[in-house]
Amino acid sequence: MTRITCAGSLVMLIAFANGCLHSRVEENWGKSYEAHVVWQTANPNAPETREPLESLDPETGQRVADRYYKGQEQQRQREAPTVVLGDAIEE
């Protein structure tokens, strides 16, 4: 009986190890981070060109910033969830 148990345990260990050797998470590790860094870069050619960006005049930029901050003030504040352990009803 112990021989079957040892053999079964060995087979299970090999199957488990085989499943862990190849992981989609490990295969794609860091790709999401790299993609987001690229997407969030305002000027990808910044090291090549030392000239400032001149596509937005200061008045328009100020109006855009003011509208953004006003919209943020109107956002509802998120509250932390409440977790109740045990009996929540008091008698």
Protein Blocks (a to p, Z undefined) as FASTA:
>chain_A
ZZmmmmmmmmmmmmmmmmmmpcfklmmgoklmmmmmmmmpmblmlmmpmcdcfkbcfklm
mmmmmmmmmmmmmpccdddddddehjfbdZZ
